[in-house]
Amino acid sequence: MTMKIQNNNTVTVYRHDLLYRILHWAIVLEVLILFISGLGVSDYLPLTFISRGAARNLHVAVSMVWLGTVIFFIYYFIISGEYKWFSLSRLGESFDFLIEEVRGFILGKKMKSPVIYDKNKKRYIEKIVPTEILAWWGWFVLWIIMILTGLALFYPDNLMPVIMLSKALVPSAANAEVATRIVHLIVSLIFIVYIFIHAFASLSFGMVGSMITGVKKEVTVNSEKV
């Protein structure tokens, strides 16, 4: 038995459930607050909107909430089955698509979304743009570094390996604590840049609306057994 595939325009699909969207936007809001409060306690980017003490207390409190949100998001990401689209085995495909995206950006050509939905089987054949795989693992690595360096600043005795590694990475720093702060700051700035890239890509492929409403019009095919 073979499968016959027929193109059939578009269909409105329920792409993201409510909890997934709530967690996504909660993380966005928490990161925004962390960035603003982080500026208030930074020795290197002293752009504060509130007092240093208030900024520090806010940064600590929200960072704990953010940590809990991220952990729950990863848990939900796994049990909901979303993780299947982001397998490490697809990193090569993701890099290839990234090169094509960059080439298209330079040449002023818009990339066609590879997302396809099978209307008969009522499931995605491809749910994500391949560069989302790189984005996801990038988020994950940055999250881990920010969490470890942030916790190390409050619990240096318990996370001394993180402190010493930071010092090794920034040998010119006055001491290990300063080195850890610098690493935390640099990774945080990379994270913000990452957010802008993610937002640009999401807008380019029309993904933002589905993260608000949960639904999106997708290109469809009909799979028929013949």
Backbone as ProteinMPNN parsed JSONL, in Angstrom:
{"seq_chain_A": "MTMKIQNNNTVTVYRHDLLYRILHWAIVLEVLILFISGLGVSDYLPLTFISRGAARNLHVAVSMVWLGTVIFFIYYFIISGEYKWFSLSRLGESFDFLIEEVRGFILGKKMKSPVIYDKNKKRYIEKIVPTEILAWWGWFVLWIIMILTGLALFYPDNLMPVIMLSKALVPSAANAEVATRIVHLIVSLIFIVYIFIHAFASLSFGMVGSMITGVKKEVTVNSEKV", "coords_chain_A": {"N_chain_A": [[0.851, -1.19, 0.0], [0.553, 2.197, -0.852], [1.163, 5.74, -0.295], [-0.63, 8.473, -1.316], [-0.009, 11.813, -1.967], [-1.598, 14.907, -1.894], [-1.732, 18.328, -2.704], [-3.503, 20.854, -0.944], [-4.148, 23.634, -0.476], [-4.714, 25.764, 2.319], [-5.289, 25.367, 5.881], [-6.889, 26.134, 8.963], [-5.232, 25.633, 11.923], [-5.015, 24.329, 15.231], [-2.403, 25.26, 16.904], [-0.803, 25.817, 19.22], [-1.404, 25.031, 22.588], [-3.255, 26.478, 25.395], [-1.836, 26.514, 27.883], [0.825, 26.214, 27.08], [1.193, 28.611, 25.685], [0.793, 30.47, 27.731], [2.969, 29.9, 29.427], [5.076, 30.526, 27.691], [4.753, 33.361, 27.292], [4.91, 34.179, 29.909], [7.568, 33.648, 30.526], [8.763, 35.458, 28.755], [7.899, 37.932, 29.871], [9.042, 37.746, 32.435], [11.769, 37.652, 31.8], [12.088, 40.196, 30.713], [11.639, 41.805, 32.991], [13.754, 40.885, 34.567], [15.907, 41.753, 33.031], [15.652, 44.57, 33.145], [15.784, 45.009, 35.948], [18.244, 43.869, 36.35], [19.96, 45.659, 35.095], [19.835, 47.617, 36.965], [21.38, 46.715, 39.068], [23.821, 46.276, 38.056], [27.343, 46.762, 37.798], [28.531, 47.524, 35.557], [26.827, 48.316, 33.542], [25.237, 50.692, 34.417], [22.32, 51.471, 34.251], [19.792, 52.411, 35.668], [16.374, 52.241, 36.769], [15.115, 52.183, 39.091], [15.82, 52.195, 42.661], [19.002, 50.889, 43.721], [18.939, 48.92, 45.725], [16.23, 48.108, 45.676], [16.123, 47.192, 43.075], [17.854, 45.014, 43.219], [16.529, 43.299, 45.049], [14.186, 42.835, 43.602], [15.252, 41.601, 41.337], [16.312, 39.225, 42.397], [13.989, 37.987, 43.449], [12.304, 37.701, 41.168], [13.971, 36.164, 39.583], [13.907, 33.702, 40.863], [11.256, 32.99, 40.452], [11.274, 32.904, 37.677], [13.081, 30.793, 37.264], [11.57, 28.647, 38.249], [9.457, 28.722, 36.402], [10.776, 28.164, 33.987], [11.722, 25.556, 34.472], [9.281, 24.182, 34.747], [8.253, 24.69, 32.211], [10.046, 23.271, 30.562], [9.501, 20.697, 31.473], [6.787, 20.461, 30.696], [7.129, 20.792, 27.993], [8.314, 18.416, 27.332], [6.446, 16.35, 28.178], [4.267, 17.003, 26.616], [5.03, 16.284, 24.13], [6.227, 17.999, 22.351], [8.965, 18.131, 22.226], [9.858, 16.268, 20.413], [10.108, 17.385, 17.911], [12.43, 18.742, 18.053], [14.799, 17.334, 18.047], [18.217, 16.446, 18.669], [19.37, 15.137, 16.587], [18.572, 16.463, 14.366], [20.095, 18.688, 14.04], [21.987, 19.115, 11.996], [20.381, 19.472, 9.734], [19.157, 21.779, 10.592], [21.28, 23.639, 10.652], [21.851, 23.734, 7.9], [19.499, 24.89, 6.916], [19.649, 27.332, 8.177], [21.829, 28.509, 6.883], [20.697, 28.837, 4.365], [18.702, 30.64, 5.04], [20.199, 32.896, 5.818], [21.474, 33.425, 3.41], [19.24, 34.013, 1.841], [18.36, 36.293, 3.187], [20.449, 38.085, 2.691], [20.271, 38.306, -0.075], [17.822, 39.374, -0.282], [15.585, 37.772, -0.473], [12.621, 36.142, 0.458], [12.28, 33.418, 2.632], [10.598, 30.347, 2.077], [8.217, 28.904, 4.169], [8.671, 25.719, 5.668], [6.721, 24.371, 6.976], [4.157, 22.003, 7.195], [0.908, 20.611, 7.126], [-0.963, 17.667, 7.579], [-4.057, 17.136, 6.455], [-5.832, 14.983, 6.384], [-4.808, 13.066, 8.198], [-4.739, 14.677, 10.344], [-2.517, 15.891, 11.605], [0.76, 17.313, 12.052], [3.131, 17.22, 9.418], [5.492, 18.491, 9.199], [6.29, 20.625, 11.737], [7.784, 22.789, 12.574], [10.04, 25.515, 11.747], [13.198, 24.653, 10.609], [15.421, 26.076, 11.766], [14.521, 26.673, 14.258], [15.258, 24.605, 15.842], [17.991, 24.957, 16.364], [17.642, 27.353, 17.714], [16.164, 26.568, 19.986], [18.002, 24.818, 21.38], [20.003, 26.628, 21.751], [18.72, 28.469, 23.46], [18.456, 26.76, 25.655], [21.125, 26.184, 26.474], [22.007, 28.791, 27.12], [20.198, 29.389, 29.174], [21.01, 27.521, 31.143], [23.635, 28.416, 31.719], [23.134, 31.031, 32.666], [21.537, 30.472, 34.887], [23.274, 28.916, 36.511], [25.487, 30.686, 36.928], [24.152, 32.808, 38.094], [23.088, 31.65, 40.457], [25.497, 30.944, 41.61], [26.551, 33.362, 42.407], [25.086, 33.904, 44.641], [25.349, 31.66, 46.198], [28.205, 30.978, 46.614], [29.959, 29.186, 47.91], [28.764, 26.712, 47.593], [28.721, 26.421, 44.885], [31.321, 26.529, 43.893], [32.927, 25.436, 41.752], [31.759, 26.645, 39.497], [32.297, 29.321, 39.979], [35.114, 29.301, 39.896], [35.547, 28.428, 37.277], [34.496, 30.567, 35.883], [36.345, 32.515, 36.584], [38.554, 31.485, 35.293], [37.768, 31.846, 32.685], [37.63, 34.57, 32.53], [40.279, 35.847, 33.159], [41.388, 38.338, 33.663], [39.775, 39.639, 35.427], [39.14, 41.228, 38.616], [38.654, 39.525, 40.79], [37.334, 36.212, 41.553], [34.568, 36.395, 41.985], [33.852, 38.771, 40.68], [34.516, 37.998, 38.1], [32.573, 36.051, 37.68], [30.285, 37.618, 37.71], [30.734, 39.11, 35.406], [30.666, 37.122, 33.403], [28.011, 36.313, 33.734], [26.7, 38.677, 33.011], [27.546, 39.031, 30.31], [26.485, 36.728, 29.068], [23.807, 37.211, 29.548], [23.38, 39.482, 27.958], [23.858, 38.367, 25.447], [21.693, 36.69, 25.411], [19.584, 38.539, 25.255], [20.05, 39.598, 22.699], [19.594, 37.285, 21.273], [16.88, 37.012, 21.709], [15.848, 39.112, 20.163], [16.582, 38.226, 17.612], [15.092, 35.883, 17.502], [12.506, 36.971, 17.672], [12.42, 38.426, 15.274], [12.661, 36.353, 13.377], [10.345, 34.92, 13.975], [8.37, 36.744, 13.278], [8.922, 36.944, 10.549], [8.2, 34.414, 9.576], [5.573, 34.339, 10.239], [4.73, 33.441, 12.801], [4.034, 34.633, 15.202], [1.334, 35.347, 15.729], [0.092, 32.864, 16.253], [1.145, 32.245, 18.695], [-0.226, 33.856, 20.284], [-3.02, 33.576, 19.82], [-3.192, 30.853, 19.489], [-3.883, 29.536, 17.194], [-3.24, 28.912, 13.679], [-2.958, 29.467, 10.178], [-2.108, 26.894, 8.062], [-0.135, 25.445, 5.449], [-1.457, 22.75, 3.673], [-1.642, 19.18, 3.066], [-3.22, 16.355, 1.562], [-3.236, 13.077, 2.563], [-3.66, 10.077, 1.013], [-4.598, 6.715, 1.05], [-3.761, 4.37, -1.359]], "CA_chain_A": [[0.0, 0.0, 0.0], [1.332, 3.431, -0.94], [0.483, 6.942, 0.17], [-0.709, 9.516, -2.333], [-0.053, 13.127, -1.34], [-2.183, 15.936, -2.742], [-1.76, 19.665, -2.122], [-4.875, 21.325, -0.763], [-4.198, 24.989, 0.061], [-4.412, 25.966, 3.738], [-6.319, 25.058, 6.867], [-6.601, 26.724, 10.271], [-4.827, 24.56, 12.83], [-4.738, 24.688, 16.626], [-0.966, 24.994, 16.931], [-0.272, 25.859, 20.59], [-2.468, 25.071, 23.586], [-3.256, 27.654, 26.265], [-0.766, 26.456, 28.879], [2.09, 26.457, 26.376], [1.268, 30.045, 25.396], [0.954, 31.184, 29.008], [4.354, 29.709, 29.861], [5.931, 31.285, 26.771], [4.681, 34.794, 27.567], [5.386, 34.389, 31.285], [9.031, 33.707, 30.427], [9.094, 36.733, 28.107], [7.701, 38.999, 30.858], [10.04, 37.592, 33.501], [13.079, 38.041, 31.255], [12.076, 41.656, 30.598], [11.824, 42.344, 34.345], [15.12, 40.547, 34.98], [16.836, 42.613, 32.303], [15.554, 45.925, 33.694], [16.314, 45.003, 37.314], [19.669, 43.55, 36.246], [20.661, 46.912, 34.805], [19.856, 48.396, 38.198], [22.391, 46.223, 40.017], [25.079, 46.068, 37.338], [28.432, 47.726, 37.968], [29.101, 47.786, 34.236], [25.797, 49.009, 32.761], [24.406, 51.304, 35.468], [21.148, 52.153, 33.694], [18.77, 52.001, 36.624], [15.104, 52.952, 36.794], [14.715, 52.145, 40.496], [16.989, 52.192, 43.533], [19.824, 49.687, 43.599], [18.432, 47.912, 46.656], [14.957, 47.597, 45.159], [16.438, 46.436, 41.859], [18.459, 43.743, 43.629], [15.471, 42.46, 45.619], [13.302, 42.444, 42.5], [15.998, 40.677, 40.479], [16.399, 37.932, 43.085], [12.653, 37.399, 43.548], [11.823, 37.304, 39.836], [14.836, 35.093, 39.07], [13.418, 32.448, 41.428], [10.011, 32.686, 39.733], [11.692, 32.547, 36.315], [13.667, 29.454, 37.326], [10.458, 27.706, 38.361], [8.722, 28.729, 35.132], [11.599, 27.472, 32.988], [11.716, 24.12, 34.792], [7.96, 23.655, 34.406], [8.128, 24.756, 30.752], [10.792, 22.14, 29.999], [8.719, 19.506, 31.825], [5.609, 20.434, 29.827], [7.67, 20.64, 26.644], [8.589, 16.987, 27.159], [5.248, 15.511, 28.287], [3.331, 17.339, 25.537], [5.547, 15.716, 22.893], [6.837, 19.026, 21.499], [10.413, 17.894, 22.14], [10.16, 15.381, 19.283], [10.457, 18.183, 16.735], [13.688, 19.452, 18.315], [15.833, 16.328, 18.289], [19.601, 16.798, 18.339], [19.711, 14.512, 15.306], [18.172, 17.374, 13.292], [20.933, 19.884, 14.063], [22.582, 19.299, 10.674], [19.313, 20.052, 8.907], [18.943, 23.135, 11.088], [22.395, 24.461, 10.163], [21.668, 23.915, 6.453], [18.413, 25.844, 6.694], [20.151, 28.632, 8.627], [22.653, 29.042, 5.789], [19.769, 29.286, 3.326], [18.031, 31.842, 5.555], [21.163, 33.996, 5.74], [21.638, 33.714, 1.985], [18.019, 34.677, 1.399], [18.332, 37.632, 3.787], [21.429, 38.906, 1.963], [19.771, 38.525, -1.44], [16.505, 40.006, -0.218], [14.555, 36.8, -0.828], [11.931, 35.589, 1.609], [12.281, 31.959, 2.668], [9.299, 29.689, 2.163], [8.102, 28.086, 5.377], [8.558, 24.292, 5.375], [5.675, 23.795, 7.825], [3.091, 21.354, 6.423], [-0.075, 19.894, 7.953], [-1.721, 16.636, 6.868], [-5.458, 17.341, 6.846], [-6.492, 13.693, 6.59], [-4.321, 12.464, 9.443], [-4.883, 15.7, 11.378], [-1.255, 16.057, 12.331], [1.809, 17.985, 11.285], [4.226, 16.489, 8.791], [6.589, 19.315, 9.717], [5.639, 21.65, 12.558], [8.656, 23.922, 12.884], [11.096, 25.935, 10.833], [14.376, 23.946, 11.136], [16.317, 26.875, 12.606], [13.989, 26.667, 15.623], [16.007, 23.581, 16.582], [19.166, 25.674, 16.866], [17.175, 28.348, 18.677], [15.81, 25.895, 21.233], [19.196, 24.365, 22.094], [20.688, 27.851, 22.167], [18.034, 28.915, 24.683], [18.734, 25.819, 26.744], [22.501, 26.413, 26.938], [22.052, 30.103, 27.769], [19.477, 29.259, 30.443], [21.854, 26.801, 32.097], [24.746, 29.285, 32.132], [22.604, 32.125, 33.482], [21.088, 29.912, 36.165], [24.436, 28.516, 37.312], [26.266, 31.858, 37.354], [23.312, 33.579, 39.007], [23.076, 30.967, 41.751], [26.862, 30.966, 42.159], [26.765, 34.663, 43.052], [24.419, 33.875, 45.944], [25.832, 30.495, 46.952], [29.547, 30.716, 46.073], [30.586, 28.006, 48.525], [28.144, 25.509, 47.041], [28.966, 26.358, 43.439], [32.688, 27.001, 43.684], [33.43, 25.115, 40.407], [31.257, 27.659, 38.561], [33.068, 30.531, 40.285], [36.488, 29.129, 39.42], [35.502, 28.368, 35.815], [34.301, 31.951, 35.43], [37.633, 33.194, 36.741], [39.43, 30.978, 34.23], [37.301, 32.433, 31.429], [37.905, 36.017, 32.578], [41.432, 35.946, 34.068], [41.724, 39.734, 33.955], [38.864, 40.153, 36.451], [39.786, 41.49, 39.904], [38.549, 38.308, 41.59], [36.446, 35.207, 40.973], [33.183, 36.872, 42.019], [33.72, 39.743, 39.592], [34.536, 37.221, 36.856], [31.263, 35.412, 37.558], [29.344, 38.683, 37.342], [30.99, 39.459, 34.002], [30.133, 36.027, 32.584], [26.551, 36.402, 33.84], [26.289, 39.841, 32.223], [27.772, 38.776, 28.881], [25.504, 35.739, 28.614], [22.504, 37.887, 29.576], [23.315, 40.339, 26.771], [23.701, 37.454, 24.307], [20.317, 36.224, 25.512], [18.725, 39.608, 24.746], [20.247, 39.606, 21.241], [18.93, 36.067, 20.828], [15.446, 37.296, 21.724], [15.542, 39.94, 18.997], [16.684, 37.357, 16.432], [13.932, 34.996, 17.577], [11.325, 37.772, 17.348], [12.486, 38.732, 13.843], [12.365, 35.122, 12.636], [8.938, 34.589, 14.212], [7.587, 37.659, 12.443], [9.169, 36.611, 9.143], [7.477, 33.198, 9.211], [4.178, 34.46, 10.663], [4.489, 32.577, 13.951], [3.666, 35.387, 16.405], [-0.101, 35.268, 15.963], [-0.281, 31.572, 16.831], [1.564, 32.223, 20.088], [-1.209, 34.672, 20.997], [-4.354, 32.976, 19.686], [-3.093, 29.397, 19.493], [-4.204, 28.972, 15.884], [-2.483, 29.428, 12.542], [-3.252, 28.861, 8.881], [-0.963, 26.131, 7.594], [-0.205, 24.763, 4.156], [-1.884, 21.38, 3.94], [-1.672, 18.13, 2.054], [-4.092, 15.23, 1.866], [-2.594, 11.782, 2.332], [-4.692, 9.095, 0.698], [-4.114, 5.357, 0.816], [-4.207, 3.872, -2.666]], "C_chain_A": [[0.885, 1.238, 0.0], [0.494, 4.615, -0.472], [0.526, 8.002, -0.918], [-0.883, 10.866, -1.633], [-0.594, 14.155, -2.326], [-2.161, 17.278, -2.018], [-3.202, 20.139, -2.009], [-4.912, 22.649, -0.011], [-3.858, 25.057, 1.548], [-5.585, 25.563, 4.617], [-5.906, 25.704, 8.185], [-6.384, 25.607, 11.279], [-4.607, 25.113, 14.235], [-3.295, 24.287, 16.908], [-0.39, 24.913, 18.346], [-1.421, 25.911, 21.585], [-2.256, 26.234, 24.56], [-2.095, 27.65, 27.254], [0.588, 26.749, 28.249], [2.271, 27.952, 26.121], [1.473, 30.866, 26.664], [2.395, 31.09, 29.49], [5.314, 30.517, 28.994], [5.95, 32.767, 27.134], [5.082, 35.132, 28.998], [6.902, 34.512, 31.29], [9.47, 35.022, 29.791], [8.996, 37.882, 29.108], [8.76, 38.941, 31.951], [11.43, 38.014, 33.028], [13.174, 39.557, 31.123], [12.321, 42.308, 31.963], [13.239, 42.076, 34.841], [16.141, 41.446, 34.299], [16.845, 44.021, 32.894], [16.14, 45.986, 35.101], [17.803, 44.686, 37.314], [20.504, 44.773, 35.932], [20.816, 47.743, 36.071], [20.901, 47.955, 39.195], [23.755, 46.028, 39.353], [26.09, 47.172, 37.626], [28.961, 48.197, 36.621], [28.128, 48.497, 33.302], [24.809, 49.653, 33.729], [23.247, 52.132, 34.919], [19.941, 51.775, 34.54], [17.522, 52.868, 36.55], [14.539, 52.993, 38.213], [15.977, 52.095, 41.34], [17.727, 50.863, 43.421], [19.317, 48.566, 44.506], [17.146, 47.279, 46.167], [15.185, 46.744, 43.919], [16.994, 45.058, 42.211], [17.395, 42.795, 44.168], [14.529, 41.948, 44.534], [13.975, 41.405, 41.619], [16.048, 39.282, 41.1], [15.04, 37.24, 43.097], [12.168, 36.877, 42.195], [12.676, 36.182, 39.256], [14.392, 33.735, 39.606], [12.128, 32.007, 40.724], [10.336, 32.215, 38.318], [12.262, 31.132, 36.27], [12.57, 28.398, 37.398], [9.674, 27.591, 37.066], [9.471, 27.948, 34.06], [11.584, 25.962, 33.219], [10.376, 23.498, 34.398], [7.741, 23.653, 32.897], [8.832, 23.568, 30.099], [10.045, 20.832, 30.256], [7.517, 19.364, 30.887], [6.008, 20.222, 28.371], [7.895, 19.16, 26.328], [7.303, 16.169, 27.153], [4.232, 15.801, 27.183], [3.777, 16.782, 24.19], [6.194, 16.718, 21.96], [8.322, 18.759, 21.254], [10.787, 17.064, 20.912], [10.585, 16.151, 18.03], [11.849, 18.804, 16.853], [14.849, 18.507, 18.611], [17.217, 16.824, 17.88], [20.019, 16.222, 16.99], [19.361, 15.415, 14.121], [19.033, 18.637, 13.234], [21.573, 20.17, 12.703], [21.604, 19.956, 9.722], [19.073, 21.514, 9.294], [20.025, 24.094, 10.607], [22.241, 24.755, 8.668], [20.599, 24.966, 6.16], [18.838, 27.248, 7.113], [20.984, 29.295, 7.533], [21.767, 29.583, 4.674], [19.032, 30.557, 3.752], [18.938, 33.063, 5.433], [21.354, 34.419, 4.288], [20.421, 34.467, 1.439], [17.919, 36.099, 1.927], [19.26, 38.58, 3.028], [20.916, 39.271, 0.573], [18.388, 39.177, -1.467], [15.369, 39.086, -0.609], [13.938, 36.214, 0.441], [11.898, 34.067, 1.528], [10.852, 31.424, 2.775], [9.271, 28.801, 3.397], [7.929, 26.615, 5.007], [7.447, 23.603, 6.169], [4.531, 23.265, 6.961], [2.2, 20.546, 7.367], [-0.852, 18.907, 7.09], [-3.173, 16.696, 7.34], [-6.188, 16.027, 7.1], [-6.104, 13.063, 7.922], [-4.443, 13.404, 10.64], [-3.65, 15.785, 12.265], [-0.255, 16.756, 11.415], [2.761, 16.974, 10.655], [5.53, 17.179, 9.181], [5.956, 20.487, 10.457], [6.481, 22.904, 12.738], [9.552, 24.296, 11.704], [12.389, 25.358, 11.402], [15.306, 24.768, 12.023], [15.791, 27.016, 14.03], [14.707, 25.633, 16.481], [17.259, 24.196, 17.185], [18.763, 26.667, 17.946], [16.888, 27.695, 20.024], [17.043, 25.48, 22.02], [20.061, 25.545, 22.517], [20.08, 28.412, 23.435], [18.466, 28.061, 25.863], [20.126, 26.052, 27.333], [22.608, 27.744, 27.677], [21.333, 30.08, 29.111], [20.367, 28.616, 31.503], [22.971, 27.702, 32.621], [24.247, 30.408, 33.031], [22.162, 31.637, 34.857], [22.277, 29.592, 37.063], [25.235, 29.719, 37.805], [25.464, 32.721, 38.323], [23.282, 32.969, 40.392], [24.447, 31.007, 42.414], [27.167, 32.285, 42.861], [26.123, 34.718, 44.434], [24.901, 32.727, 46.826], [27.216, 30.096, 46.448], [30.211, 29.469, 46.643], [30.043, 26.712, 47.937], [28.426, 25.323, 45.552], [30.344, 26.907, 43.093], [33.247, 26.623, 42.307], [32.985, 26.141, 39.356], [32.039, 28.956, 38.731], [34.471, 30.439, 39.688], [36.549, 29.052, 37.893], [35.323, 29.772, 35.232], [35.602, 32.727, 35.506], [38.602, 32.764, 35.657], [39.058, 31.586, 32.878], [37.595, 33.929, 31.35], [39.073, 36.254, 33.54], [41.797, 37.373, 34.451], [40.828, 40.35, 35.028], [39.577, 40.275, 37.787], [39.765, 40.272, 40.813], [37.51, 37.383, 40.952], [34.986, 35.663, 40.949], [32.92, 37.864, 40.887], [33.675, 39.021, 38.249], [33.18, 36.565, 36.604], [30.203, 36.424, 37.147], [29.495, 39.054, 35.863], [30.427, 38.397, 33.069], [28.607, 36.088, 32.563], [26.02, 37.547, 32.98], [26.406, 39.579, 30.723], [26.731, 37.807, 28.325], [24.103, 36.351, 28.585], [22.326, 38.78, 28.351], [23.154, 39.506, 25.498], [22.258, 36.963, 24.243], [19.344, 37.257, 24.939], [18.828, 39.697, 23.221], [19.506, 38.425, 20.618], [17.417, 36.283, 20.731], [15.041, 38.109, 20.497], [15.597, 39.115, 17.707], [15.465, 36.442, 16.351], [12.656, 35.741, 17.171], [11.271, 38.082, 15.851], [12.102, 37.51, 13.01], [10.889, 34.744, 12.774], [8.016, 35.466, 13.376], [7.709, 37.295, 10.965], [8.357, 35.409, 8.685], [6.043, 33.193, 9.74], [3.8, 33.606, 11.849], [3.917, 33.314, 15.168], [2.185, 35.25, 16.74], [-0.519, 33.982, 16.645], [0.139, 31.459, 18.288], [0.654, 33.106, 20.945], [-2.572, 33.989, 20.996], [-4.344, 31.456, 19.782], [-3.333, 28.77, 18.139], [-3.388, 29.638, 14.781], [-2.945, 28.729, 11.268], [-1.994, 28.184, 8.361], [-1.218, 25.582, 6.193], [-0.528, 23.304, 4.427], [-1.653, 20.457, 2.754], [-2.695, 17.108, 2.505], [-3.327, 13.955, 1.587], [-3.69, 10.753, 2.14], [-4.059, 7.738, 0.437], [-4.666, 4.859, -0.513], [-3.619, 2.491, -2.918]], "O_chain_A": [[1.85, 1.32, 0.759], [-0.717, 4.506, -0.281], [1.6, 8.381, -1.384], [-1.786, 11.041, -0.815], [-0.111, 14.262, -3.453], [-2.53, 17.356, -0.846], [-4.025, 19.856, -2.88], [-5.626, 22.776, 0.984], [-2.858, 24.494, 1.994], [-6.718, 25.436, 4.154], [-4.717, 25.808, 8.488], [-7.244, 24.746, 11.467], [-4.084, 26.214, 14.41], [-3.002, 23.111, 17.126], [0.424, 24.036, 18.635], [-2.32, 26.742, 21.449], [-1.213, 26.886, 24.547], [-1.44, 28.675, 27.442], [1.405, 27.459, 28.834], [3.359, 28.496, 26.313], [2.232, 31.835, 26.672], [2.977, 32.088, 29.915], [6.256, 31.123, 29.504], [7.017, 33.365, 27.269], [5.54, 36.241, 29.272], [7.46, 35.371, 31.973], [10.44, 35.635, 30.237], [9.9, 38.713, 29.189], [9.309, 39.97, 32.346], [12.175, 38.657, 33.768], [14.225, 40.138, 31.39], [13.11, 43.246, 32.077], [13.854, 42.941, 35.464], [17.125, 41.854, 34.915], [17.908, 44.6, 33.119], [16.901, 46.9, 35.42], [18.544, 45.17, 38.17], [21.618, 44.919, 36.434], [21.792, 48.475, 36.234], [21.278, 48.725, 40.079], [24.726, 45.66, 40.014], [25.746, 48.352, 37.691], [29.741, 49.147, 36.546], [28.545, 49.197, 32.379], [23.669, 49.203, 33.845], [23.203, 53.349, 35.102], [19.157, 50.907, 34.155], [17.599, 54.071, 36.3], [13.604, 53.742, 38.499], [17.08, 51.969, 40.807], [17.138, 49.841, 43.069], [19.27, 47.404, 44.101], [16.982, 46.061, 46.23], [14.537, 45.715, 43.727], [16.648, 44.06, 41.58], [17.356, 41.623, 43.792], [14.126, 40.785, 44.541], [13.341, 40.437, 41.2], [15.851, 38.281, 40.412], [14.941, 36.051, 42.793], [11.681, 35.751, 42.094], [12.168, 35.339, 38.517], [14.484, 32.73, 38.902], [11.929, 30.827, 40.438], [9.751, 31.252, 37.822], [11.965, 30.365, 35.354], [12.626, 27.383, 36.704], [9.27, 26.496, 36.674], [8.876, 27.168, 33.316], [11.448, 25.184, 32.275], [10.334, 22.427, 33.793], [7.123, 22.735, 32.357], [8.286, 22.934, 29.196], [9.963, 19.97, 29.382], [7.262, 18.285, 30.352], [5.305, 19.551, 27.615], [7.691, 18.716, 25.199], [7.079, 15.379, 26.236], [3.421, 14.937, 26.85], [3.015, 16.798, 23.223], [6.666, 16.344, 20.886], [8.864, 19.117, 20.208], [11.915, 17.151, 20.426], [11.327, 15.635, 17.195], [12.384, 19.329, 15.877], [15.772, 18.858, 19.345], [17.371, 17.526, 16.88], [20.912, 16.753, 16.33], [19.802, 15.165, 12.999], [18.738, 19.554, 12.467], [21.689, 21.328, 12.301], [21.955, 20.883, 8.993], [18.822, 22.366, 8.442], [19.734, 25.22, 10.203], [22.469, 25.88, 8.223], [20.763, 25.814, 5.283], [18.444, 28.234, 6.491], [20.859, 30.495, 7.287], [22.038, 30.642, 4.108], [18.771, 31.438, 2.933], [18.503, 34.13, 4.999], [21.391, 35.608, 3.973], [20.556, 35.426, 0.679], [17.461, 37.002, 1.227], [18.907, 39.728, 2.758], [21.1, 40.394, 0.104], [17.856, 39.489, -2.532], [14.308, 39.549, -1.029], [14.646, 35.839, 1.376], [11.539, 33.496, 0.498], [10.015, 31.988, 3.479], [10.203, 28.033, 3.637], [7.131, 26.29, 4.128], [7.255, 22.393, 6.05], [4.001, 23.977, 6.107], [2.684, 19.884, 8.285], [-1.339, 19.255, 6.014], [-3.48, 16.35, 8.481], [-7.077, 15.972, 7.95], [-6.956, 12.591, 8.675], [-4.275, 12.996, 11.789], [-3.731, 15.754, 13.492], [-0.402, 16.784, 10.193], [3.146, 15.992, 11.289], [6.537, 16.527, 9.455], [5.182, 21.25, 9.88], [5.943, 23.972, 13.026], [9.783, 23.498, 10.794], [12.661, 25.555, 12.586], [15.919, 24.221, 12.94], [16.531, 27.433, 14.92], [14.759, 25.765, 17.704], [17.561, 23.99, 18.36], [19.444, 26.81, 18.961], [17.307, 28.192, 21.069], [17.128, 25.762, 23.216], [20.769, 25.474, 23.521], [20.791, 28.785, 24.368], [18.798, 28.574, 26.931], [20.284, 26.109, 28.552], [23.228, 27.819, 28.737], [21.801, 30.68, 30.079], [20.463, 29.111, 32.626], [23.224, 27.746, 33.824], [24.869, 30.707, 34.05], [22.386, 32.307, 35.865], [22.287, 29.955, 38.24], [25.619, 29.769, 38.973], [26.02, 33.296, 39.258], [23.431, 33.673, 41.391], [24.548, 31.092, 43.638], [27.955, 32.318, 43.807], [26.556, 35.483, 45.295], [24.862, 32.817, 48.053], [27.389, 29.0, 45.915], [30.942, 28.774, 45.938], [30.774, 25.731, 47.799], [28.375, 24.208, 45.032], [30.508, 27.653, 42.127], [33.985, 27.421, 41.729], [33.74, 26.465, 38.439], [32.398, 29.609, 37.751], [34.952, 31.379, 39.055], [37.494, 29.554, 37.283], [35.927, 30.114, 34.216], [35.928, 33.502, 34.607], [39.382, 33.574, 35.155], [39.923, 31.813, 32.031], [37.783, 34.486, 30.268], [38.875, 36.805, 34.623], [42.453, 37.589, 35.47], [41.09, 41.461, 35.488], [40.509, 39.522, 38.069], [40.734, 40.007, 41.524], [36.89, 37.726, 39.946], [34.252, 35.356, 40.01], [31.887, 37.799, 40.22], [32.896, 39.383, 37.367], [32.698, 36.524, 35.472], [29.328, 36.123, 36.335], [28.507, 39.282, 35.164], [29.788, 38.718, 32.067], [27.985, 35.935, 31.512], [25.005, 37.397, 32.3], [25.484, 39.867, 29.96], [26.168, 38.031, 27.254], [23.307, 36.043, 27.699], [21.242, 38.828, 27.77], [22.414, 39.881, 24.589], [21.677, 36.837, 23.165], [18.401, 36.906, 24.231], [17.818, 39.853, 22.535], [18.873, 38.555, 19.57], [16.764, 35.806, 19.803], [14.02, 37.832, 19.867], [14.761, 39.285, 16.819], [14.883, 36.249, 15.283], [11.831, 35.215, 16.424], [10.208, 38.009, 15.235], [11.322, 37.611, 12.062], [10.26, 34.304, 11.811], [7.014, 34.999, 12.836], [6.727, 37.332, 10.222], [7.879, 35.373, 7.551], [5.37, 32.163, 9.697], [2.682, 33.096, 11.916], [3.372, 32.678, 16.07], [1.824, 35.058, 17.901], [-1.386, 33.994, 17.52], [-0.436, 30.673, 19.04], [0.75, 33.104, 22.172], [-3.202, 33.841, 22.043], [-5.357, 30.841, 20.114], [-3.025, 27.595, 17.94], [-2.912, 30.764, 14.926], [-3.28, 27.545, 11.283], [-0.944, 28.815, 8.233], [-2.353, 25.297, 5.809], [0.064, 22.689, 5.314], [-1.493, 20.891, 1.613], [-3.002, 17.007, 3.693], [-2.819, 13.77, 0.481], [-4.547, 10.578, 3.005], [-3.092, 7.632, -0.317], [-5.87, 4.916, -0.764], [-3.873, 1.894, -3.965]]}, "name": "protein", "num_of_chains": 1, "seq": "MTMKIQNNNTVTVYRHDLLYRILHWAIVLEVLILFISGLGVSDYLPLTFISRGAARNLHVAVSMVWLGTVIFFIYYFIISGEYKWFSLSRLGESFDFLIEEVRGFILGKKMKSPVIYDKNKKRYIEKIVPTEILAWWGWFVLWIIMILTGLALFYPDNLMPVIMLSKALVPSAANAEVATRIVHLIVSLIFIVYIFIHAFASLSFGMVGSMITGVKKEVTVNSEKV"}
